[in-house]
Amino acid sequence: MNKNIPEPKIDPRPIDDMAKCYQASQVLYTAIEYDIFSLLEEPKTAKEVSEEIDTDFELTNKFLDALAALQLLSEIDGKYTNTTLARTFLVKDGPFYQGNLVNLYATAYDAWPKLGQALRDGGIPQKPDENKGAFDKGFILSMAEASTRGPLQRVVKKVRDIPEFKSARKLLDLGGGHGLYAIAFAQLNPELEAVVFDLPPVVEVTSEFISQYGLEERVRVMTGDFDSDGFGEGYDVIFVSHSGFYHTKEPIHELLERIYEALNDGGVLISNHWMIDDGKSSVTFTLWHLWLSILGYPHHVYTKDEFADLLEENRFSDVQMIDIATPEDPSTIVIAKKEG
């Protein structure tokens, strides 16, 4: 009896795309390594490119064709140049350059091949590396790049309408890293003095951004570790973005207590970070959550209800939540007040 070969009733391309995304990412990482997109601000042939970056011509030609297929380059009459996408985000010194962030993604791939082992062992703690993580300039620049492509602008548009921010005279950007949020807030409120608090190697980069925007007189840095060091007092607003609130439960109570005491009466805590929302999570969030767990990094991600309860347990009131989530950035702004 002859048996027909069955035909699937759904398209397998989503699985194919997932399986092949590694290949595309390696092409992108290599293009950033060779700074291809800065090179191709002016159209060039594959021969010209291979000569300038000192690579094999035949393979370089195929490499540029792959970048064109990924819609990062266009090819006309044998010459390659950037598409609008590449020109906007991948040319060095551009306002929205993402090269450091792309490199951060590349280093994250070191952990993913160990997922099978992590599932058996409950994680694979990484050896400390003083040249990486929060101490690394590339990491701070990558966080700056991640913020300027949309998240920072979404936060600023919401914060500018908060009454307590409009009347604020002193703001602390706690764990502020690059300091771009504090800089943007100072630009919005000309009466505001902003302080960016972070680790000593981090604020060296912060100071460069402050100088770049000419705000040395109203935005300053303070060094320390917010897990253990004091960060001043008398603040009308304390802003926290993606720092501190992924702690395990005991340390976060201590941090919130110190934040509460550092605020003036009537002051507000404004938090911008990722939370679980009714069991619905984006691909971005779930992969990030899993990645931290592969590394054995101790953290706790709160639901919105859990976080609201946590703030109220620590004497904050009038807790409000503003959803600014996108598929790529599932963030929520939380506003909580210190009664005065």
C-alpha positions in Angstrom: 0.0 0.0 0.0 1.4 3.3 -1.1 1.6 6.1 1.6 1.7 9.8 0.7 4.3 12.0 2.3 2.4 14.3 4.6 2.6 18.1 4.3 2.8 20.3 7.4 -0.1 22.6 8.0 1.9 25.5 9.5 5.0 27.4 8.3 8.3 26.2 9.9 10.1 29.5 9.2 9.9 30.8 12.9 12.0 27.7 13.9 14.3 28.3 10.9 14.7 31.9 11.9 15.6 31.0 15.5 18.1 28.4 14.3 19.8 30.7 11.9 19.9 33.9 14.0 23.3 32.9 15.3 24.7 33.1 11.8 23.3 36.6 11.2 24.5 37.9 14.6 28.1 36.7 13.8 28.0 38.6 10.5 26.9 41.7 12.4 29.5 41.3 15.2 32.3 41.0 12.6 31.1 44.0 10.7 31.3 46.0 14.0 34.7 44.6 14.7 36.0 45.9 11.3 34.0 49.1 11.6 32.5 48.4 8.1 29.6 50.8 8.4 31.8 53.9 9.1 34.0 52.8 6.2 30.9 52.6 3.9 29.6 56.1 4.5 30.9 56.5 1.0 30.1 53.8 -1.6 33.0 51.3 -2.2 33.6 48.1 -4.2 34.4 44.9 -2.4 37.9 45.2 -3.7 38.3 48.6 -2.1 36.9 47.4 1.2 39.2 44.3 1.3 42.2 46.5 0.6 41.3 49.0 3.3 40.7 46.4 6.0 43.4 44.0 4.8 41.2 40.9 4.2 40.7 38.3 1.5 38.9 39.7 -1.4 36.7 36.7 -2.3 35.5 36.2 1.2 35.0 39.9 1.8 32.8 40.1 -1.3 30.6 37.3 0.1 30.6 39.0 3.5 29.4 42.2 2.1 26.7 40.3 0.1 25.6 38.8 3.4 25.3 42.3 5.0 23.3 43.4 2.0 21.0 40.4 2.4 20.5 41.4 6.1 19.5 44.9 4.8 22.4 46.6 6.4 24.1 47.5 3.1 22.8 48.2 -0.4 24.7 47.3 -3.6 24.4 49.4 -6.7 26.7 48.9 -9.8 29.2 46.9 -7.8 29.5 49.4 -5.0 28.3 48.9 -1.4 27.0 51.6 1.0 25.0 51.8 4.2 21.2 51.5 4.3 19.3 54.0 6.4 19.2 51.4 9.3 23.0 51.0 9.3 23.6 54.7 8.8 21.4 55.6 11.8 22.7 53.0 14.3 26.0 51.5 13.2 28.2 54.4 12.1 30.7 55.5 14.9 30.2 58.9 16.4 26.6 59.0 15.3 24.1 60.2 17.9 22.4 56.7 18.0 25.5 54.5 17.6 24.9 51.0 18.9 28.3 49.3 18.4 29.2 49.0 22.1 25.8 47.4 22.8 26.2 45.0 19.9 29.6 44.0 21.4 27.9 43.4 24.7 25.5 41.0 23.1 28.5 39.3 21.5 30.1 38.7 24.9 26.8 37.4 26.3 27.0 34.5 23.8 29.9 33.1 25.9 27.3 31.9 28.5 24.6 30.6 26.2 26.4 27.4 25.0 26.5 26.4 28.7 22.7 26.4 29.1 22.5 22.6 29.2 25.1 22.5 32.0 23.3 25.3 33.8 20.0 23.4 33.7 21.7 20.5 35.4 23.7 22.5 38.0 21.4 25.4 38.7 23.6 28.0 37.0 27.2 28.6 36.2 28.6 31.4 38.3 31.2 33.4 36.4 34.7 34.2 37.7 35.1 37.9 38.7 36.8 39.9 36.0 37.9 43.4 37.1 38.0 44.5 33.5 34.4 43.7 32.7 30.9 44.3 34.0 30.1 47.6 35.7 33.8 48.6 35.7 34.2 48.4 32.0 33.9 51.6 29.9 32.4 49.6 27.0 29.6 48.3 29.3 28.7 51.8 30.4 28.7 53.1 26.8 26.6 50.2 25.8 24.0 51.1 28.5 24.1 54.7 27.2 23.5 53.5 23.6 20.6 51.3 24.8 18.9 54.2 26.5 19.3 56.7 23.6 17.5 54.6 21.0 14.1 55.1 22.7 13.9 54.1 26.4 15.4 57.4 27.7 13.1 59.5 25.6 10.0 57.6 26.8 10.9 58.0 30.4 11.7 61.7 30.1 8.3 62.4 28.4 6.5 60.9 31.4 8.7 62.3 34.2 8.4 65.9 32.9 4.7 65.9 33.7 5.1 64.7 37.3 4.3 67.7 39.6 7.0 66.8 42.1 9.6 66.8 39.3 8.4 70.2 38.0 9.0 71.7 41.4 12.2 69.7 42.3 15.4 71.5 43.1 17.6 68.5 43.9 17.6 65.1 42.2 19.7 62.0 42.8 20.2 59.5 40.0 21.1 56.5 42.0 23.3 54.0 40.2 23.0 56.4 37.3 25.8 55.0 35.2 26.3 57.1 32.1 24.2 59.9 33.7 22.1 60.6 30.6 18.9 60.5 32.6 20.2 63.1 35.0 21.4 65.2 32.1 18.0 65.1 30.4 16.2 66.0 33.7 18.5 69.0 34.2 17.8 70.1 30.6 14.0 69.9 31.3 14.1 71.7 34.7 16.5 74.7 34.6 16.3 75.0 38.5 17.4 71.5 39.1 20.7 70.3 40.6 21.3 66.6 39.8 23.7 64.2 41.4 24.7 60.9 39.7 25.8 58.3 42.3 27.8 55.3 41.1 31.0 53.4 41.5 34.3 55.3 41.0 35.3 53.8 37.6 31.8 54.4 36.3 31.5 58.1 37.1 34.7 58.7 35.1 32.5 58.0 32.0 29.6 59.9 33.5 31.8 63.0 33.8 32.6 62.7 30.1 28.9 62.8 29.2 28.2 65.7 31.6 31.1 67.7 30.0 29.8 66.8 26.5 26.4 68.4 27.3 28.0 71.4 29.0 26.2 70.8 32.4 29.1 70.7 34.8 27.6 73.4 36.9 24.3 71.6 37.5 25.1 67.9 37.2 27.8 66.4 39.4 28.9 63.0 40.4 29.2 61.2 43.7 31.2 58.0 44.2 30.2 55.0 46.2 28.4 51.6 46.3 24.7 52.1 46.9 24.5 48.7 48.6 26.7 49.9 51.5 27.5 53.6 51.2 25.5 56.7 52.0 24.4 58.9 49.1 23.4 62.1 50.9 20.1 63.6 51.8 17.7 66.4 51.1 16.6 65.2 47.7 13.2 66.1 46.2 13.5 63.3 43.7 15.4 60.0 43.7 15.5 58.3 40.3 16.5 54.7 39.9 16.7 53.1 36.4 17.5 49.4 36.1 19.7 49.3 39.3 19.1 48.0 42.7 15.6 46.7 42.3 16.6 43.3 41.0 18.1 42.5 44.3 17.0 39.5 46.4 14.3 40.6 48.9 16.3 41.3 52.1 18.8 43.9 50.6 16.0 45.7 48.8 14.3 46.5 52.1 17.5 48.1 53.3 18.0 50.1 50.1 14.4 51.4 50.2 14.9 52.4 53.8 17.9 54.5 52.9 16.2 56.0 49.9 13.2 57.0 52.1 15.5 58.7 54.6 17.4 60.6 51.9 14.2 62.1 50.5 12.7 65.4 51.7 9.2 65.2 53.1 6.9 65.2 50.1 9.7 63.9 47.8 9.2 61.1 45.4 11.0 57.9 44.3 10.8 57.4 40.6 11.8 54.0 39.4 12.2 52.7 35.9 12.7 49.0 35.5 11.4 45.7 34.2 8.7 43.8 36.1 6.5 40.8 35.4 3.0 41.7 34.4 0.3 39.2 35.0 2.4 36.3 33.8 3.0 38.0 30.4 6.6 38.4 29.4 8.3 39.6 26.2 11.0 37.6 24.5 13.5 40.3 25.5 12.5 39.9 29.2 12.5 36.1 29.4 15.9 35.8 27.6 17.4 38.4 29.9 15.9 36.7 33.0 17.2 33.3 31.8 20.7 34.7 31.0 21.1 36.1 34.5 20.1 32.7 35.9 22.6 30.9 33.6 25.3 33.1 35.1 24.1 32.2 38.6 23.4 35.9 39.4 21.2 36.2 42.4 18.2 38.3 41.5 14.4 38.6 42.0 12.1 40.1 39.4 8.9 41.6 41.0 5.4 41.6 39.7 3.7 45.0 39.7 1.6 44.1 42.6 4.6 42.7 44.6 6.5 45.9 44.0 3.7 48.1 45.0 3.3 46.1 48.2 7.0 46.3 48.8 7.0 50.1 48.6 4.0 50.4 50.9 5.7 48.1 53.4 8.6 50.6 53.4 6.4 53.6 54.2 6.0 54.9 50.7 2.5 56.0 49.7 0.5 57.1 46.6 2.2 54.4 44.5 1.5 54.9 40.8 2.6 52.9 37.8 3.0 54.1 34.2 3.4 51.4 31.5 5.9 52.5 28.9 6.7 49.0 27.7 7.6 48.0 24.1 8.6 44.5 22.9 12.2 45.4 23.2 12.0 47.3 26.5 9.3 46.0 28.8 9.7 48.9 31.4 7.4 50.4 33.9 7.8 53.7 35.6 6.9 53.6 39.3 6.2 56.7 41.4 6.1 56.5 45.2 5.9 59.4 47.6 7.4 60.1 51.1 4.6 61.8 53.0 5.4 65.1 54.6 
